[in-house]
Amino acid sequence: MTETAFQPLTLRNGVTWENRITLAPLTNRQSHEDGVLSDDEIRWLEARGEGGFSMVMTAAAYVQRDGQSFEGQLGAATDLHDAGLAELAARLKASGTQSALQLQHGGNRSRPELSGLPMISAVEGRGARDMSGAEVEALRDTFIASALRAQKAGFDGVEVHGAHGYLLTQFLSDQNTRSDIWGGSYDNRTRLVREIVSGIRKACGADFTLGLRLSPERYGIALEEAQRFATEMMTGGDLEYLDVSLWDYAKAPEDTGTGRLLDAFMDLPRGTCALGVAGKIYAAADVRACLSAGADFVLIGRGGILHADFPQAMAADAGFRARDLPVTAEYLRSQALGERFVSYMATVWPGFVEG
C-alpha cells in the first residue's frame, strides 16, 4: 500500500495534487525593489517543483504597495508585475507541480521606508493610522483583483494570508475595536476575510484553487475563536483548503498548556475542504505524524529550504530527516538559493549558516 504522504489529494474543485507534501510560503527577499520577480526567485521555486512538491507556493506577495513588509518582497499589485508572474507560473507548470500565489498586506507590520507610503491598519497604533470604511472596501477589492491577476498569469490558485499578525489578522484580532461593520463583534472582525474569500471565488470561478492561511493563536486570536472561524471557512463552500500555521505541530496550545495545538483542529467539521498544517515538519516521521493525526496535507518550510527535493528524498528513504544546522552558504547555493536568500538566512536566522 502506498504511504499516505504519496497518495494523491483531490481537492473539491477536482484538481489533484500528486502527493500530500507542499511547499510553505517562505520569505526569501529575492525580488527586485519594485516587486518584480527575479531570476533567482523563479529558479528557487522551480527547483522545488522539480524536487517533487505537489504544490509550490510563493512567498507573500503584496496586493498594495503600502502593504510591503520586507525587502525584496514580490508584488501582485500592478501590470508591472505581470510578466514575472507569468514566467513563474509557466515554469512551475512545466516542472509538474501545482502553483499558488500567496496574497498579503502587512498593515501595521509594513515598511514605509521601503514603500514610501504610510502604514494603515484596522485600528490606529504602532505608527499606523486606521483605515476608513471606503479604504477597507478598496482593500477587499484589491485582494480580489490580485487573485484575478494571478489567474491571468497562469497560476493554479492563490492563498489569502490571514495569519502571522499581518493586516487581515489585525482585522481578525480582538484588539480590532472599530465601531463600524469591520470591527468590534466577531461577525464584524471576520467580515473582511470572508468577503475577500467569497469575492475571489466569484471572480475567479469554481475551477480556481483557493486557500486561506490562519494563525491558531497569538496576535489577539483566541484558540476557541480560531476553531470557530476555521470551521466556518472550511464548511462555507468557497475554499479548497485551509492552511493552519502552527509554529510547531507538536506544541501545546498557549491558553491551556496541555495536549497538542495540532489536535485542536483535526476534529473540526471540514465539509469538502482539505486541511493542511505547517510547523517544524523536518522529517519523514513528522510528515507521517501530521497525516496520521488527521491532516490532509503538510506544508514544508525549513526542510524545503534545505532540500529542493524533500518529497523525493522522503520517498527514497522512510527515515529521511532534513540536514542539521548550520549548513554552508555553498550548500544553500546548491539547493538553488540565490545570494540574497543566502544572505537573509545568514543574517536573520542565527545558527542557520556557518560563519
N, C-alpha and C positions, 0 to 999 in steps of 0.2 A: 504494500500500500504506500502511495506517495505521501511523504511527510507533509503535514498540514501547511507548512510555510511555502511549499511549492505546488500547492493546489491552486488553480485559477480562482479568482474572485470576480463574479459577475455582479455589477452594480445595478441599481434599479432602472437605469436608462438603457440597459442592455450591453454597455461597454464591459469588456472583460480585461482584467489585469492578469498577467500571466502567472504571477505569484503574489504572496502576501507581504513582500518586503519592498517598501517605498523609501524614497529619499526625503528627509525632512527639509523644510525651508531653512537655509543656512546663510547667515550674513557672511559675505566674503569680500566686500569693498573693492570689487574689481571693475565696476562700471566707470564710465567717464564722468567728468564733473557735471555734464548736462543730463545725466541719467541714461545715456545711450549705452547699450551693451558693448563690452569689449570682446575681442577675440579670445582673451584668456577666460572670461566668464562663460562664454559659449562653450569653449573646449572643456572646461571643468565639468559642466553639466552633461555635455555629450558623452564624456568618458563614463559617467555613471549609468547612462542608458546602455552603453556598450557593455558595462560590467554586470548587467542583469537586473537592475532595479526595475520593477514593473511599472512604476510611476515616478517620474522625476519632477520635483517642484523647484521653482526658482526661490531665491531669497525674496524678502518682502519688496514689492515694487510700489513706490508711492503713486497715489492716484491724483494728488495735487502737489505742486512743488512746495507749498508751505508745510507739507507733511513729511519732507525729507528728514530722516532720522539719523543717518550716519554717512560718513564719507564713502564715495564710490557706490552709492545706492542706485540701483536701476530704477527707471521710471516707466510708467504706463499711462502717462498723462497727456501727451500731445503727439501730433503727427511726427515730430522729430524722432520719437521712439519706435515708430512702426517698422522700419527696415530691419533693425536689430532684432526685434521681437519675432519678425517673420523668419529671419535666418535661424534663430534659435529653435523655433517651433519645427522648422523643416529638418534641421539636423537631429533633433530628438526623435522625430518620426522615423527618420532613416536609421536611427540606432535600434529601433524596435520597441521603444518604450512609449508609454502614455505620458503626456505632458500637462503640467499645471502652472499657471502664473499666480503667485500669491499677491493679493491686493491689500494695501495698508496705508494708513495715515498715522503719523506719530503723535499728533495732538500736542500735549504739553511735554512730550519727550522728543519733539522735533528740534532741529538745529538751525536757528535763524542765521547763524554765521555762515552756513552753507547755502541756504536757500535765498538769503537776502530778504526774507519775509517774516513778519511777526508770528508768534505762536498763537494758536487758537485751541480751545478745549471745550468740553461740555460746560464746565464752570471755571470761573476765574481762579488762578492760582499757579504757582511755580513759574511765574513770568508770562503766563498765557492769559489772554482775555477770553471771556465767554462768548460763544457764538450766538448770533441772532437765530431766530427760528428760520428765517429765509436762508441763512448760511447752512443750517443743518439740512434743509431740503436740497440745497445745491450740492452738498457733500454726498448725500444719498445718490443723487443723480450722477455724480462724478464716478462713484464706485460702479454704477451700472454701465456708464459709458466706457470705463476702463475694461470691464468684462467683455463688452462688445468689441473693443479694440483687440483684446487677446483672441477672441473667437475669429475675428477677421484675419489676424496674423497667422492663424493655423493651430493655436493651442487646443488641446482636447478639453480643457476646462480651466477653472480658476478656483482658488481658495480665498475666502474672505478672512482676513486676520483680525479676529476678535479677542486676542489673547495678549499676555505679556505687558499689560499696562499701557498699550498704545491707545489711540483715540477712541476706538469702539469700546475698549474696556473701560475707558473713562466715562462713557455713557452708561455702561452696564453697572458701574460701581455704585455702592450705597452712598458714596460721597457726592453723587450727582443729585443735588438738591434743587435743580431747576424747577420753576413754578409753572412751566408751560407743558405741552404734551410730550416733551422729550426728556423729562426728568421727574424725580420725586418717587412716584409709585413704581412697583415692579413692572407693571404693564408699560408705563411711560419710559422707564430706563431701558427696556428691551426693544422698544419700538423701532429705533434706528436700524439695529441689526436685522430685525425681522423684515423691515421694508426694503433693505438692501438685498437680502436673500430673495425675497419674493419678486423684487424688481428685476434682478438678474435672470431668474428663471423665466419670467415673462418675456424679457427682451431677447434672451439667447436661445430659448426653445427647450424642448424636452430632451433632446439628444446630448446637450452640452453638460459635461460633468461639473457639478457644483459642490464644493466642500466648504466647511466652516471650522476654524480653529478657535478653541476656547481654553481659558485657564480655569482649573477647578477650584482654585482658592487664591488668596492674596489679592492685592490691588482693589480692596473693597468688595471682593466677591466671597460670599459665604458659601460653604460647601453645599448646604441644602438648596440654596438658590441656584447654584451651578447645576445641580442634579435636575432641578425642575426645568431650567431653561434648556439643558441638553435634551431632556425627554421631549419637550415641546418642539424643538427644532428637528429632532430625529423623526418624530411622528407627523410632522407638519406637511410632508409630501413634496418639499422643494429640494431637499439635499440628497445627493448621492452618498456623502459620507460626512461624519463628524470626526474631527482630529482633536483629541484631548491631550494637551501638553502637560505632562505630569511632573516634570523636573527629574523625577526618579521613580520608575514604575514600582519599586519595592518600598517606597517611603510610606509612612503613616500620615493620615490627614492631620493638619496642624491644629484643627479645632478639637480633636479628640485624642490624638497621640496613640491611637490603637488601631490595629488592622492595617490594611493597605489602601492607599488612596485609589489605586487601580480598581480594586473590587467595588468601590463606591459607584462605579459606572457600569459594571458588567451586567447587572440585572435590570437595568433601566429598559423600559419599552423602546424598541428601535423602529418599529414599522418595517419599511423596506430599506432603511438607511444603514450603511456599513459604519462600524465604529473602529477607529484607529487610535493607537496610543503611541506616545513618544516619551522618552526619559531614561537616559543611561542604559540603553539597549546596546550592549557592546559585543555580545557573544551569541552563538547559535543557541545556547541554553537560555539566554534572556528572551530571544525571539520565541522559543517554544513555550516559555513560562507565560508570556503575554497572551499568546494564542490559546494556550490551554485554559487560561483564566476566562476566556470568552471574547477577546478582541478579534475583530475580523482581519485586521492587518496591523503592521507596525511601521513607524517612521524612524529611520536610522539617521542620527546626527553625526556624532564624533566618529563612529565606525565608518560612515560614508566619506568623511574627510580622509581618514587613514587608509581606506581601501576602496578604490574605484570599483572593484569587483566584489564587494562584500557578499552579495547574494550568490555569486558563482563560487566564491571561496567556501561559503557555508554548505552549498550543495555538494562540494567535493570532500568536505571534512565536517562530520557531525559534531566534532568538538571544537570547531573554529572559534577563535576569540580575537578581537582586534588587538593590534600591537599595543604594548605598554608604552607609556610616555616616560621621558621625552623621546622624540624622533628627530632626525636631522632635517635641516632645510632641504637638502638634496633628496631625501626620501620623499618629502611632500611634493617636490617638483616632479618626481617620478609618478606621482598619483594625479598629475595634471592640475596642480595648483599653480597659478601664476604668482609672480613676485609680490604683488600687493596682497594676495591672500596669505602667502607665506609670512610676510611681514606682520599682517594682522594677527595671525596665530602666535607669532613670536612675541609681540608687544602687548597684546590684550589678554592673552591666556597664559599666565605664568606656568612654567613647567611643561608646556606643550612641545616646544622646540629647543633643542640643545643649544647651549652657548648663551 
